[in-house]
Amino acid sequence: MPSRAYPTQLEELASFSSCELADALVKLGHPTGGYLADLEQFSGPSGETLVGEAYTVEMVDARNAEAPKLDQHFVDTAEPGSIVIVTTPPHVKNASLGGLLATALQRKGVRGFVTSGRCRDLTELRELDFPVFARGHSILGQSPFTRPSRVQVSLNFAPVRSSPSSDLDFPSTSVHPYDVVLADQDGVVVIRPAQVVEVLELARRGKEVDELCRIDLLAGVGVKETFKKHRGA
């Protein structure tokens, strides 16, 4: 069984923004700051923070006959209290979540849904007030385009390709079962349970420093002077 964050840690993490936690991870040397890039919130309470543990799902092209097949629907296997994170092949244009699946997930007590792909049935998702973070939306469902292949496996959450050379692209972020997931209006960040203590310590300090900077900036002190005084830069 992988290590998991304590409920009290999840509660404290929820007091920080995704930006503050990403800053802490960058200071710890994380290559992406735990950032799941290029996502937007399509439904769920506006301005609220979503926190939970990752329940991972790998979607594959439906024509891929070699990839494993699930005996059960991934929604039926999802764990209450988790945040379902789904990766999809980058070339597909269909949704990996719609109104019916969101209804079932919400009924199970799943806290939210994050995908590198798309969602659909936006009216239904918003009426449910179910938190969904995705790259985009679509009118197409899963079949016959994609299918779930594996659950609770490590995923590579790759960003949208932005340059002709992959060497110039922002790197992928790895997501593992039971990683901590925090999502808000700024974006989505994932944290390995083993790093939560360090992340919280740095996030607390970062928040204190930012508040000192804010006070000076409101008083009219210059940015360079303020940052040098409180950030050392």
N, C-alpha and C positions, 0 to 999 in steps of 0.2 A: 504494500500500500504506500503510495507516495505521500510525502509530508503535506500537511494542509495547514492553512492559516486558522487561527483561533477566531471564534465569533467576535470577541472583543477587538481583535485586530481589524476585522472587516468593518466594524462599527467606527473605529477611529479613522480608517482609510477614507470612509465616506465623508469625513469632515474636510478633506482636501480635494482640490480640483485635479482633473487629468493632467493639466499643465504642471502643477506642483509636483505630482508624482513622477511625471516624465523627466522633469529637471533633476529630481533625486536619482533616478536611474542613470541618467547621463553622467552624473557625478561619480556613480559607481562603475562607470566604464561600459554600460550597456550600449551596443552599437546603434540601436534605434530608439533608446529611451522607452522601450516597451510599447511604442506607438503602432497601432494598427491603422495604416495610412489610408487616406482617400475615402473615409466613411462619412455618411451624413445620417442624422436622426430623422426617420420617417414617421415615427409614431411614438406614443408614450408621453408621460407628463413633461411639459416644458419646464426647463430650469431645474429639474430634479436630478440627483445623482443615483446612478444604478451601480450596485456593487454585488458581486457574488463570485462563485467558483465556476471555472470553465467546464462545460460538458462538450467535448469536441466531436464534430461530425465531418467526415471527408466525403464530398460529392465527387463523382466522376462522370465523364461522358458516358451516356447510356450505351454507346456502341462499343465501349471497352469491355470485352468479354473476359479479360484476364483478371480484372480487379475483383476482390472478394465481394460476396453478396451477403446482405443482412437477412437473418431469419425473421426479424421483427422490424416494424417501422421505427425509425429513429426517435420519433416523438414518443412512442410507447416506452422507450428505454431511458428517456431523459430523466434526470434526477430532480425532484422538487428542490427549490431553492437555488438551482444552478442558473447559469447563463449559457445558453446554447450558442456555440461558435461553429460556423460552417464555412469551409472553403470549397470553392467551385472552380472548375477549369476556366481560365481567363477568357477563352474565346466564346463561351456560351452567352446567350442573351435572355435566357428564361429566368424566372424567379425560383428561389429556393424556399420561399415562404409565402403563403397566402393567408386569407382569412380563416379558412377551416383549420389549418395547422396551428395558427396562432391561437385560435379558440381552445384547441386541445392542450397546447402548451400552457396557456394561462390557467386552464382548469386544473392542470397537474401541479401548479404552484411554481412553474419555471418563471424566473424573474425577468428574462428578456432574451433577445435574439440578436446575434451579430453575424454578419456574413460578408465574405469578400465578393459575393455576387449581388443578386437583385431580390427585391420583394415585389409583391403585387397586392391587389385588393386594398388600396390605400384607405378607402372610406371605412372598410371593415376594421382594418388595423387601428385606425384612429378612434373609431367608436369603442373598440375594446380598451383603448388607452394602454396597449401593450407595447413596451419599449422595443423598437426595432432600429438597428443601425446597419446600413447597407451601402454598397457602392452606387446603387441606382435602383430603378424600378422597371417593371416589364408588364406586358399583358399576358405573357406565356407562363404556363405552369411547368412543373418538373418534367412530366412525361410528354413526349418521348425523348427529351433532350438530355436530362441528367438523372442520376440515381444515387442514393446514399450507398456508400461502400463499407466504411468502417466507422466505429464510434470509439471514443475514449482512447485515441491515438494522438501522438504528437503531430501538429500541423505546421506547415510553412505558410505564413500569411504574407504573401508577396504584394508589394504595392503595384499600382497601375504603372506600366512601363512608360517612361517619359523621355527616353533618349534612344538613339540608334544603337548605342553601345551599352550593354548590360553593366559594364564596369562603372558607368556613371550613374546608374539607377540607385535610388534609396534601397538599402538592403531589406530582406525579408525579416519578419519577426516570428520567432518560434512560439507556438502556443501549446501547452501541455495540459493534460487532464488535471483539474483542481488548481491550476494557476488562478490567481486573483484577477478578476476583471473589473475595471471601473470605467464607466461611460457617463459622459455629461455632454452639455451643449458644445464643448470644444472638441471632443473626440473620445477615442477608446484607448486605454492603456492596459497592459497585462503585466503582472508581477509574479515571479516565482515565489512560492511560499517561504523558501529559505532566505529570501532577501527582504521580507516584509519588515523585520525589525530595523534593519539599516535604512530602508526606504522611509519608514516613519520618522526615524531620528533626523534624517536629512531634510525631510519635508517640513518637520516642525521648525527646524532652524531656518530653512528657506523662507517660511512664512513670516517668521519674526523679522528677518532681514528685509523682506519686501515691505513690511509695514513701516519699518524705520525709514526706508527709502521714500515711501509714500508721504510720510509726515514732512520730510524735508522738501520734497518736490512741491507739495501743497503750499509750503512756506516760501516758495520761489527760489530755492537753491538750485543751481545748475545740475544737469544730469551727470556730467563728468565728475563733478565734485561729490555729488551724492553717492554715485556708484563706487568711487574710490574710497569714500569714508566707510561705507557699509559692506560693500562687496569685495573691496580690495582690488578693484579693476577700474 
